[in-house]
Amino acid sequence: MGYGGAWLVYYGCAGLFLALGFRVSRAWAPGVRTLLRCLAAATVLPVAPAGQAGEYWVPAFISALFEGLFQKSGDPAAALQILGMSWGVGLCLAALLAFLAERRSKGA
């Protein structure tokens, strides 16, 4: 299995993780549920360059973790910027979904 196969396995596992999270969070309050679902997706889906092996891409949260904690000369800035942008998009998406849910409940 090559590089593409590894990504297929990773995104399959990430999809299962998100599906399980969606299933578990059904009983939670709608606002919390939407927020955590969006932030979970924004954490596991983006990719970042793999530090000094820049021709490879890895999940951004793994790159930030390994570059920040386990590399002596590691620089997690690129991965953290990507994660920050994806969390911002996730928060905006959660706010939009909350707005649409509120609008739909008032219209009904």
N, C-alpha and C positions, 0 to 999 in steps of 0.2 A: 504494500500500500504506500502510495507516495504522498506528496504534500497535499494534493487536492483531496485524496481520500481521508487524510487526517482532519481536514476542515469539514468534510462531510460528517464524520463521526462527531466532531466538536459541536457543530450546529444541530445535529440530531439530539445530542445530550442536552444542549441548551434549550432546545424546543421542549424536550420532556420535562426539564426543570421548570420552565415557564408554565407548561400545562399543569403540572402538579401544584405550582403556586397559585394558579388561577382556581384550581379545584379546592384547595385548602382555604383560600381567602373568600369563598362564597358567602360565608356567614358573617363576615366582618362588616362594619359600617361602610356604606358606599364610598365616601370620600377617602377613607383610609385605604380601602381596597384598591381603588383606582390609582391612588398615589403610589402605593407599593408595587403594584403591577407595572406601572410605567417605569419606575426607577429600577426594578429588577431587570426589565428588558433593556433599559439604557446601560446597565452594568455589564450584562453578559454578551450583548451583541456587537459592540464596536471593536475594531481591530486597530493595532498600533504597530509601528516598526519594532523589531526585536533587538533593541539596543545596538550593540556593536555588530551584530549580524543583521544589518539594516536591509538586506535584500529579502529577508523573510518577514512575514507578518504573524503576529500572535494576538490573542485576545488582550484588549487594552488593560483590563484589571490584572491579568497575570504579568504583563510587562511592567506595570507600575509597581506591583508587589516585588518582583524579583530585582528590578533595577534599583528600587529604593531600599530594600532590606538586605539583599544577599550579594550585591555587587559592591566592591570597595570603591570603584570609580564609576559606578552606575549613575545615570541621569534619568530619573523617571519623569522629567518635565513633559516630554512629548506625549507619553501615555496619559499623564494626568490632565493635560490640556484636552486631549480627545475625550477622556471620561467626563471632564467638566462640561464640555460642549454637549455631550450626549445626555448628561443629567439635566442640563438646561432645557434641551429639547423635550426630555421626558417630563419635566415639570410643566412646561408649556402645554404639552399634550394632555397631562392630567387636569390642568386648569380648564382647557377647552372641553374635555369630556365632562367635567363637573358642571361647567356652564350649560352645556347642551342637556345634561340630565335635569338640571334645575329648570331650564326652560320647558322641557318636555313635561315635567311634573306639574308645572303651573298651567300649561295648556290643556292638560287632561282633566 
